[in-house]
């Protein structure tokens, strides 16, 4: 917010043809770069928050190593990088790659689970079919064998 305010004020000063302090002018000349970087970082933050929102508690241990790697990459940006650091673009690229990796794993997990659920839903039928009228034991066993064979074949 402070950076955005500074860039906005410098822009208004220039539009009004007022003098702008040299440091503010230098930062204003890099405003496109700052906007690009903040946009990319906002995208990274939004992807991370989206992942955490979609993640179920039982899925968290499966994604824990990927999230730990992302946290390791981000730690550098939190503790030591500034806007003027030389390799800030490399940091943003590494962070973006890492969060895309985490998102890809989560999407794959969710897709696989949905596929499993749809397959199991197809199996939601009894293995034995009963008739409403009484049957002889041999007829019932024959009917059960054929029905069970057909159900097992459909499951496979």
Buried (B, 14 or more C-beta within 10 A) or exposed (E): EEEEEBBEEBEEBBEEEEEBEEEBEEBBEBBEEBEEBEEBBEBBEEBBEEBEEEBEEEBEEEBEEBBEEBEEBBEBBEEEBEEEEEEBEEBBEBBBEBBEEBBEBBEEBBEEEEEEEEEEEEEEEEEEEEEEEEEEEEEBEEBBEEBEEEBEEEEE
